[in-house]
Amino acid sequence: MIRALQITVIALTALFLTAVVTFLLLEKTWVGPEPTTAEGYFLYGSTGTELMPLPVFQVLPDLFPDQFQPAGKEAGDWIDQFGFVRGQEGVNEGLPLGINVSHFRPKSGAPSPIPFVGFNCAACHTSKIRRSRDDQGLTIYGMGNPTIDLVAFGDAVKTSLLDEKRLTPEAVVSAYEAKYHKAIGPLDKLMITIWLKGARKEIRAELPLRDWPRSGAELRDSSLLPSGPGRNQPMKETMRFLIDRTPFPDGGSSQIPSLYHQERRDWAQYDGSVRDPLTRNSLAALGVGASVYNLRTPGILHTVQQTYQYLKPLEGPKYTEVFKDQNVRIDAKRAERGRVAYMRYCGDCHHPHCISCRARVFHFVCLHLDFFLFMIANLVSHFAI
């Protein structure tokens, strides 16, 4: 009897170990290949900001038009209203540039059997130059996006996720199958159910820190969301992440910059706060949902590293190239007047070759920001890498 029991225990243990090994081997196949070029990492790589399962993201604007089209249907779809740069059909699930698809689970970076979507650097640092009212625009990589309203978009997402009546796993499955005419598998349904429960719990836990998200017409109200398009709130998010406090009254908004020729910038943040560019990239990712844990995941870490390699030599657009089909030539006299005006009114802080100008910006930051906070942030990001 005892021997039979021992054999049974050994057999069950062997089966369990076999199942664990099989799962671990299978798990390694979920992530998939990484981009093959530095530009590919910039456009499609994961920075650890996985937000939700792909099927949920694909139908959420359909389920909540009141949140994702706050200016009304006549103002366009959610891509237009929140200022994203439209992607290509058949590439990256047709999603806007900077919204990446990965098989990493949120926060942990562990492999996922179903795809998740997140944001990478291209979302804020890719834009369009439109040369006329009807022009579709020239897509420029590395350019600060002046139309993206990421703060309002985040509130629209949170408001939708907290609506337990309208957003259920069953509603997602029904909307997805009606839109794409294909079924969602049982594993996807299970992961969506687990994710939705956890996401709601996390959002509710942060309500004392962040308050309830704005919704509907409030998303277009500048008195409620003063950051507006083309800006974000890095100090607010950094303080929340590091010390669990929301700065009062606001923490300030920062204009989304262009990222050309990063190799020329001794200080990556260009305000005297962060010297290491990988630290800067890590802080940006932490501000929109990454964690110190998933930033160490190889596929995510490679995106942070390769994105910088792509941006180091990246040149901005040239006037003659952008307008080459419009037969537009530079008027030398007007250009000279513009140069004089720029150097007079902007050059104190933005002179292209002035070391003392950078020093003035550095001293301004030291006087008005908590420099100790940046030191902690540097340490956190280095630990993540």
Secondary structure, DSSP 4 states (H G I P E B T S, - for coil): -HHHHHHHHHHHHHHHHHHHHHHHHHHHTTS-PPPSSHHHHHHH---S---EEHHHHHHHHHH-HHHH-TT-GGG--HHHHTTPPP--TTSGGGPPTTEEEEEE-TTT--EEEEEEEEE-GGGTSEEEE-SSTT---EEEET---SS--HHHHHHHHHHHHT-TTT--HHHHHHHHHHHHSSPPPHHHHHHHHHHHHHHHHHHHHTHHHH-SPP-GGGGG-TTT-TT-TTEE-HHHHHHHHHHS---SS----EEPPP---GGG-SSTTSSSS---HHHHHHHHHHHTT--TTGGGSHHHHHHHHHHHHHHSSPPPPPHHHHTGGGT----HHHHHHHHHHHHHHTHHHH-TT-HHHHHHHHHHHHHHS-HHHHHHHHHHHHHH-
